[in-house]
Amino acid sequence: MLSDILSAISLGRKLVETISDLRRDVQAVRGTAPAKDIHAGRFEALENRLDDLETKTREQHARAIGLEQSLNDVLRATEALANRVSTIFWVACAACGLGLAGLIVAIVALLRTIR
């Protein structure tokens, strides 16, 4: 009976040692704390990347607005230039018409004087 008690105690001690060894092995393989940190780091990196993209988007939007304003200024300048050129064209057409009429009158007057 004493040998049964000692064998039960010995078996219990071996069982406790085996369980503690198994627990250490499982903890070494599991590594729970670093996995959480990795995901947190990934989320922080993703948030930083999204913030960078948002900043770049705002900069591009500001550039697009500036470009649109510049194009509107160029359009107004082009329209003003087109109006001036149109005015010059019609003044030149009128001057050519008057010059042609004056030339015809001069030729008629010359022909009458020659006859």
Stockholm file with secondary structure:
# STOCKHOLM 1.0

chainA/1-115         MLSDILSAISLGRKLVETISDLRRDVQAVRGTAPAKDIHAGRFEALENRLDDLETKTREQHARAIGLEQSLNDVLRATEALANRVSTIFWVACAACGLGLAGLIVAIVALLRTIR
#=GR chainA/1-115 SS CHHHHHHHHHHHHHHHHHHHHHHHHHHHHHCHHHHHHHHHHHHHHHHHHHHHHHHHHHHHHHHHHHHHHHHHHHHHHHHHHHHHHHHHHHHHHHHHHHHHHHHHHHHHHHHHHHC
#=GC SS_cons         CHHHHHHHHHHHHHHHHHHHHHHHHHHHHHCHHHHHHHHHHHHHHHHHHHHHHHHHHHHHHHHHHHHHHHHHHHHHHHHHHHHHHHHHHHHHHHHHHHHHHHHHHHHHHHHHHHC
//
